[in-house]
Amino acid sequence: MKRNSFLYIFKTCQIIVLAVIAGTLFLRGTFDTSTIRGGSLYLGLLFFSIVHLMFSSYAEQTLMIHSLQVFFKQRNMQSFPAWAFAGPTSLLRMPYSVLDAIIWAGIVYWLVGLAPDAGRFFLFLLYLFLIHQMGTALFRLMGALGREISRTNVFGSFALVLVILLGGFALKYQDIHPWWIWMFWISPVTYAMNGLSNNEMSAPRWAMPVTIEGTTRSMGDWILANNGLFTASYWRCMPVLVLISYWGLFTGLTFIALQYFPAPQHDAPLFSEDYLAERELNRTGQLPTNLKKANRNHSGKKSDNHSHHHHHHQQSKKAQNSKHPVLPVSADAHERAFTKDQQPARATLTLAPAGPLQPVDDAVLVVSTGSNITSDTGYALSSSDTHTTHSSDQGRGYQRPVPGPAAIVGGVNGGGGGSDE
């Protein structure tokens, strides 16, 4: 919890603000407690309390996903079993659930003016604690099943909508379609809502008899029946056991998912072999070993290889016969520049020697891969598939120091020389 202290501090402040807002909206004395309509508004506050606690525990799935990478690494090394992760994680969330329940109950219960009875207040507090624990266990399970943030958000949002919508208050039990009635019975919100409602509506202030259409019942029972909730007395305490069972079920399923499901596979970035080879060459000045071997195998095609070397020999001989000295090229750059298909269209050349800016004789550097030759100033620039440098300034050139592998671009077509102003 210390690692995520900012999150918990922020959520605590959020609970306080929301509790004050909810308490002032349903402020004591605002609603009439002698009518069914007034009692239904109190049930709306109880339902909002459940929804708030469910959304408060929604962040648990994100925390779960962020911890899975380390957990699966430890699990693969047989040093951290799933029970050692799922059990303590659930137990360590209990103090925050207690704090959440105390803050919400301490502010809302007395501002709204719910049943002024100590036993009912502590039962209300217990329900809030169990709802929050059940919600954190549910969303921890969603994180263990999804194991990736976008998938988990889909699972968590879908589960949240179902358990709230089919919890028996937003849509009454009598109005739920038979195809979905099973979801009403397995929704934890169903039992939480009935437990909180019966805890409030069985208080003495709601016990006044009311006769409607020849049937006499207490005001509390009429309010419950009007909102599609159950009126039997055991619904006040029985949902406590159901919520504890759901917490245990979700925690157990989380353990099974962590123990037996494979670790998520992270997709590697899609970089071409040519791109990776070029990046390595620019960084170290050498081709990767595996690419060198592939280049040698590919250059075994004698006809193409002979044609390229013959063209290179003619260009080198022409440069030697000229008055311009040829700057040396590294062997790796030479191999890279004259391999036909395996190499990208960029070549990296090493100029030597390097040193301070000094006047030298006019120099031409020619590297050809079979296309037109171009010429430009001898500065370190990006390259294309044919590279020539020609530097002159009234018959003299300048050699610029290059700290490492350098790429050269040229600029006169047809193999001729040119000069830069």
N, C-alpha and C positions, 0 to 999 in steps of 0.2 A: 504493500500500500504506500510505502514511502516513495517508491519510484514514481507512482502516479498521484502524488499528493496534490498537485495542482488540480487534477480532475476532481478529486473528492472534495477539496475545499470549494471549488466552483459549484459542484452539485449540491453541497450543503447550503451555500448561499442561495442557490436557485430554489431549494425546497422551502427555505424561510420566506422568500418573496412570494412564491406561489401559495404557501399556506396563509399568509396574510391577505392576499388577494381573494382566495376562496372564502376565508373567514368573514371578510367584510361584505362579499357578495351575498352570503347567506347569514347575515348578521342576526344575532339573537333579537327576537321580537319583530322581525320583518315579516315572517310568515305566520299564518294562523294555524295553530295546532289542533283546532277543533273541526277541521274540514279534511276531506280526502285529498283535495287539491293541495293544501298546505303540507300534508304528510308526504305526498308524492315528490314535492320539491326537496324534502329532506333525503329521500331516496336518491334523488339526482346528485346530491352532494356525496353520498356514499359511493355511488358509481364513479364519480369523478375522482375520488380518492383511490379507487382501484386502478383506474386508467393512468393516473399520475404515477403510481408505484410501478406499473408495468413499463411505462416509458422510461422511468428512472433506471430500471434494470436493463434497458435495451443496450446501453453502452458496454455491457459485459461481453458481448460477442466480439467487439473490436479488440478489447483487451485480450480475449482468448486467442484471436488470430495472431496478434503480435507476439505471443509467447509460444506459439506452436513450432516455429522454426528451431528455436533452441531445444524444445522438448523432443522433437523428432530426431535431432542430432544426438541427443543424449540416449534416446531409446535405441537407436541403431547401434550405439556402442555398448548396449546392455548395462548401462550405468544408472538409469532412471526409469523405473517402471511406471505404468500409467496410474496405478492407484496412489503412488506417492505424489503425483501431480494433481489428480482430480480431488482427492480427499482434503488435503490441506488448503487447496484453493477455495473449496466450498466453505470450510470452517473459518478461513480468514475473512470472508465476506460478511460473516455474522455480526461483528461489531458495527459495521457501517449500516447494516439493516436495522439494528437496534437504534442507532442514532437517527436514521431516517424516520422510523416509526415514532420515536419520542418527540421529535421536532414537529412532525405533522399532527400527531394526536394532541400534543400540548397546546398548539396554537388553534387548530381548527375546532377541536371538540368543545372548548369552552367559549370561543368566539361565537360559534353557531348556536350553542345552547342545546346540545344533544342531551340524552337522558342523564340527569345529575345523580349518578349512582357509581360508586367506586368499582363494584364488580363489573358493571357494563363498560366502564372506561378501560379497565385493564384487559377485558376481553376484546374490546375494540383495538387496543394497542397490540395484543397478540395477533389478531388478524392482519394488521398492517405489516408486522414483522414476517409472518408466514407468506403473505402475498409477495413481498419483496424477495424473500429467499427463493420462493418458487419461480419468480420471474428471472432472477439471475441464473438459476439452474437451467431454465428453459433456453435462455439465450446463450449460455455456455455450450449447451448441446448443439444449438444452431451453428456456433462457431466451430465446434469439433467436426460436424458433418460437412459444412461448407468448405472450411479451411482456406478460403480465398475471399477477399472482402466483398467483391461484387456478387458472388454466389451467395454468400452468407446474408447479405442485405436483402436479397430476394426471399430466402427462406425465412428470415426473421420477420420481415414485414408481412409476409403471407400468414405466418402463424399468429402474429399480433392482431391482425385484422379479424381472423377467424375466431379467436378466443374471445375478443371483445364484442364483435357483432353478434355472435351466437351465444353470448353469456346469459341471455334471459332478460335483459333490461332494455337494451337498445331495440331489440326485437323480441316481443313477448313469446313465451313458450307456445301459446295457442296459435301464433301467427307464423311459426317456423314451418317451412315446407317439410313433408315427411322424408324427403331425400336427405335433408340436413339435420334431422332430429337427433341423430347419433352424435353429431358434433356438439349439440347442446349438452348432452349427458357427459361427454368427456372433457368439456371445457372447464379449466380450473376457475375461470371467472364466474361460472354458474354457482359453484359452491361458495366462493368468497362473497358474492353478492347476496345470496340467500342467508348466509351466516351473519353478515353485518346488518342486513335489514331486519331479521328476526331478533337480533340483539337489541336493536333500537325500538322496534314496534311492539315488543312484549313488555315495555316499561309501563309502570302504573299510569302515566299521564295519557297513554294511548288506550287505556282499558275501558273507556266509557262505552256503553252499549249503543249500537246504532242499528235501527231497523230499516231495511231496504227491501221493498217488494215482499213484505211478510216474513223476511228472514232477519233474525237478530244476531248480530255478531259484534265483537269489539271493534273500535275504530281502527286499531292496528291491523286486525285481520282483514278488514275491508280495504285498507290501503295496500296491503300485500297482494290480495287477490286482484285488485284493480290493475296492478302492474305486472301481473303474470308470475308472481312469486309464490312460494309454498308457505303454508301457515302452520304446519305441524311443529310442535314444540321442540322436537329433536333436531330441527334444522338450525337451532341456535348454536349448538356445540359440535354436532357431527361434522360440519365442514372443516373443523380444525384437523381432524384425523385425515381427511381427504387431502388437504393441502400438504400435510407432512408426507403423505404417501407420494404425492406428485413430486415433491422435492427429492425424495429418495429415488423415485423412478428416473427422473431426468439426470440425476447425478450418476446413477448406475449406467444409463445409456451413454453418458459422456465417457465414462471409464471404458466401456466396450469399444466405442468409436476410437478412442486414443490407443487402446491396446492392440486392436486387430486391423484397423484400416491402414492402408499403405500411406507413406509420407507423400505429401503433394509434390508433384514434379514441376519445377520452374523452367519455363521455356528459355533457351539460350538466345541471345540476340542474333539476328540473321545478318551476318556479314559474309560477303563473298570471300573466297580464298585469295583472289587477286587483291582485294582491299586490305586484308590482313597482312599479306606478304609485303605490300607497298608500305604499310604503316611500320612494319618491322624493319624494313630496309631504311626508311627515313630516320628511324630511331637509332639503329645500331650500325648502319652501313653494310649489313650483310643480309643475304636472303636466308629464310628459315631452312633448316636441313631437309625437311620433308619436301619442300618445294624445289630445292636444288635437285634432289633425286628424281622428282617428277619431270623436271625440265630436261634432265639428261636422257630419261627414257623417251620423252617426246621428241627430242632432237635426233633420235636414231633414224628418223626418216631421211635417208641419205640424199635423196634428190633435192628436197627443200633445203637441207642443211648445206649442201654443196653450193647451191645457188646463193644463199645468204652470205657465206664466207667468201665466195668469189667477188660479190659486190663490195663487201667490206675491204677485201684486198685491193681492189681498184681504187677505192676512196682513200685508203691509207697511203698507197703509192703516189697518188696525185698530191696529197698533202705533203709528203716527204720531198717531192720534186719542187714544191713551191718554196718561196723564200720565208714562209711563216713556220715557226716551230710549232709542233703539236704537243699540247699539254697532256700529261699522262692520265689515264683513266683506270680506276680500280678494276680488278678482275671480276668482282661480283657485279659491278655496274655493267661491265662488258658482257658478261653472261646474260644479265637481265635484258640488256638492250637488243640482243640478237637472237633471242628465243621467240619463235613466231607467234604461237597461240597461247601459251601458258601465262605470259606476262601481260600486265596492263599497259596502257599506252604511255605511261610515265616512266622515265628513267632518272635515277639519281647518280650523279657523277661526283668524283672526288678530285678536287684541284690540288696540285702540289707544285712547288712548296707554298706554304702560307707564311705571311709575315706582314710587316708594315707596307703601306702603299709606296711602291717604287716604280719608276719608269722602266719599261722593258721594250724589247723589240716587238713589232706588230705580231700578234699571235692569233692563230686560228685553231679552234677545237672543233673537230668534225666527228659526229656520231650519227650514223645513218642506219635506219631499219628498213630501207627499201622505198621510201617516199622522197619527195623533194627536199632539198637541203635549204635551211634557212639560217639567217645570221643576225646577230644583235649584240649589244654590249655584253661584256663578260661579267655581269652582276649575277648574284645568286637569286634566281627567280624560279617559278614553277615551270614544268617541262611538258613537252608533247612527245609524239612518237619519233620525231627527228630533231636533233639538237646540234647547232653549230654556233660557235661564238667567234666573233671577229672584232677586235678592238684596235682602233687607230686614232691618232690625233696628230695630224701632220707628220705621218711616218713613224710615230712612236705610240706605243700602247701603255696601259697601266695594269698592273696585276694587283687585284684587291684581295686581302687575306680572307680566307673562308674558314671558320672555326671547325667545320665538320663536313659531312656529305652535303654537296650543293647541287641544285638543279639548274640547268642552263637552258635558255630559250633563244632561238635565233630568228633572223628575219629577212633574208634575200632568197627568193626561189631560184631553182635551176642550178644550185651549187656554186654560184658566183660569190664574190666577196662584196662587202659593203662597209661603209664607215659611219660612225656615230658622231654627231656634232657635240 
